[in-house]
Amino acid sequence: MKTRSPRLATRAIIVEDRRLLLVNAYPGRRSDLWGAPGGGVEPGRSLPENLIREVHEECGLTVEVGPLALVNEFHDPKSGYHQVDLFFRCRVTGGRLDPDWADPAGIVHTCRFFAPADLAAIRLKPDSLPRVAFTPEAPVHYDPLEEIVP
């Protein structure tokens, strides 16, 4: 297997009214796994610039990017794929969730806010996201490398 460099991605932790914004980014709804909005970093742009772009593309929202809150790594040992996600606390400064919004890349099909009690009934990654999201004063958390989950 050829060694590949890890892919770098940014993710937004957006909490409003004690509810966490999550997206399902599996075209064709082929998975029920939820995660924070965001995506791959484009070279030549800052991490906040990349995150602002990704959140707008996926959810139609404009955000202000705050501090780093979580670093998560995952990989697929079979393919050699390895991704490092940097999660930043963000605040919505414009837009609203619109059920008719369409991700131009066609990847995200649903954006939704979840109350803490609702999170037990869904699959989401990383496992530490709710704890980190609802504890804004906590120091930056690191999730060690884990196998990718479809």
C-alpha positions as CSV (number, residue, x, y, z in Angstrom):
1,M,0.0,0.0,0.0
2,K,1.3,3.4,-1.0
3,T,1.8,5.9,1.9
4,R,-0.4,9.0,1.5
5,S,-0.3,12.3,3.3
6,P,-3.2,12.9,5.7
7,R,-6.0,15.1,4.3
8,L,-6.7,18.2,6.4
9,A,-10.3,19.3,7.0
10,T,-12.0,22.0,9.1
11,R,-15.3,21.5,10.9
12,A,-17.7,23.9,12.7
13,I,-19.1,23.5,16.1
14,I,-22.3,25.6,16.0
15,V,-24.5,25.6,19.1
16,E,-27.6,27.7,19.2
17,D,-30.3,27.5,21.9
18,R,-28.5,24.5,23.4
19,R,-28.8,22.6,20.1
20,L,-25.9,21.4,18.0
21,L,-25.9,21.7,14.2
22,L,-25.1,18.5,12.4
23,V,-25.1,17.5,8.7
24,N,-25.5,14.2,6.9
25,A,-23.0,14.2,4.1
26,Y,-23.7,10.9,2.4
27,P,-25.1,11.4,-1.1
28,G,-28.1,9.3,-1.8
29,R,-28.6,9.0,2.0
30,R,-26.5,5.8,2.0
31,S,-25.5,6.3,5.6
32,D,-27.3,7.5,8.7
33,L,-24.0,9.0,10.2
34,W,-24.1,12.6,11.2
35,G,-21.2,15.0,11.7
36,A,-20.3,18.7,12.0
37,P,-20.4,20.8,8.8
38,G,-17.1,21.5,7.1
39,G,-14.7,19.9,4.7
40,G,-11.3,19.7,3.0
41,V,-8.9,22.6,3.2
42,E,-7.9,24.2,-0.1
43,P,-4.2,25.2,-0.2
44,G,-3.5,28.9,-0.1
45,R,-6.5,29.8,2.1
46,S,-6.5,30.0,5.9
47,L,-8.3,27.5,8.0
48,P,-11.1,30.0,9.0
49,E,-11.5,31.0,5.3
50,N,-11.9,27.3,4.3
51,L,-14.4,26.7,7.1
52,I,-16.5,29.8,6.3
53,R,-16.7,28.6,2.7
54,E,-17.6,25.0,3.6
55,V,-20.4,26.0,6.1
56,H,-21.9,28.3,3.5
57,E,-21.8,25.6,0.8
58,E,-23.2,22.9,3.0
59,C,-25.8,24.8,5.1
60,G,-26.3,28.3,3.5
61,L,-25.1,30.0,6.7
62,T,-22.5,32.7,7.3
63,V,-20.3,32.1,10.3
64,E,-17.7,33.8,12.4
65,V,-14.9,31.3,13.3
66,G,-13.8,31.2,16.9
67,P,-11.3,29.2,18.8
68,L,-10.1,25.6,18.1
69,A,-12.0,23.1,20.3
70,L,-11.2,19.6,19.0
71,V,-8.7,17.7,16.9
72,N,-9.9,14.4,15.6
73,E,-8.1,11.8,13.4
74,F,-9.5,8.9,11.5
75,H,-8.2,6.5,8.9
76,D,-9.0,3.5,6.7
77,P,-6.2,0.9,7.2
78,K,-7.2,-0.9,4.0
79,S,-6.8,2.1,1.6
80,G,-4.3,4.2,3.6
81,Y,-6.8,7.1,3.8
82,H,-6.1,9.3,6.8
83,Q,-7.9,12.6,7.7
84,V,-7.2,15.2,10.4
85,D,-10.3,17.3,11.3
86,L,-9.8,20.6,13.2
87,F,-13.1,21.6,14.9
88,F,-13.6,25.3,15.6
89,R,-16.3,26.9,17.7
90,C,-18.4,29.1,15.3
91,R,-21.2,31.6,15.6
92,V,-23.9,32.1,12.9
93,T,-23.8,35.7,11.7
94,G,-26.1,35.4,8.6
95,G,-28.6,33.1,7.0
96,R,-30.9,30.5,8.4
97,L,-31.4,26.8,7.8
98,D,-33.6,26.4,4.8
99,P,-34.9,22.9,3.9
100,D,-34.7,23.9,0.2
101,W,-31.0,24.8,0.4
102,A,-28.9,22.6,-1.9
103,D,-25.2,21.9,-1.3
104,P,-23.6,22.8,-4.7
105,A,-21.4,19.7,-4.5
106,G,-24.4,17.5,-3.8
107,I,-22.8,15.8,-0.8
108,V,-24.8,17.2,2.2
109,H,-28.4,16.4,2.0
110,T,-29.7,17.4,5.5
111,C,-28.7,20.0,8.0
112,R,-30.4,20.0,11.4
113,F,-30.0,21.2,15.0
114,F,-30.1,18.5,17.7
115,A,-30.8,19.0,21.4
116,P,-28.5,17.0,23.7
117,A,-31.2,14.5,24.4
118,D,-31.7,13.8,20.7
119,L,-28.1,12.8,20.1
120,A,-28.5,9.5,21.9
121,A,-30.9,8.4,19.1
122,I,-28.5,9.0,16.2
123,R,-25.1,7.9,14.9
124,L,-22.5,10.7,14.9
125,K,-18.8,11.0,14.8
126,P,-16.6,11.8,16.5
127,D,-17.9,10.4,19.7
128,S,-16.5,13.3,21.7
129,L,-18.3,16.0,19.7
130,P,-21.3,16.5,22.0
131,R,-19.2,16.6,25.1
132,V,-16.9,19.2,23.6
133,A,-19.7,21.2,21.9
134,F,-21.7,21.6,25.1
135,T,-18.7,22.4,27.3
136,P,-17.5,25.7,25.7
137,E,-15.0,26.5,28.4
138,A,-13.1,23.2,28.1
139,P,-9.6,23.1,26.7
140,V,-8.9,21.8,23.2
141,H,-9.6,18.1,23.1
142,Y,-7.6,15.5,21.0
143,D,-9.3,12.3,19.8
144,P,-6.6,9.8,18.9
145,L,-6.6,8.0,15.5
146,E,-9.6,5.8,15.0
147,E,-10.8,3.6,12.1
148,I,-13.2,5.3,9.7
149,V,-16.9,4.5,10.2
150,P,-19.2,4.3,7.1
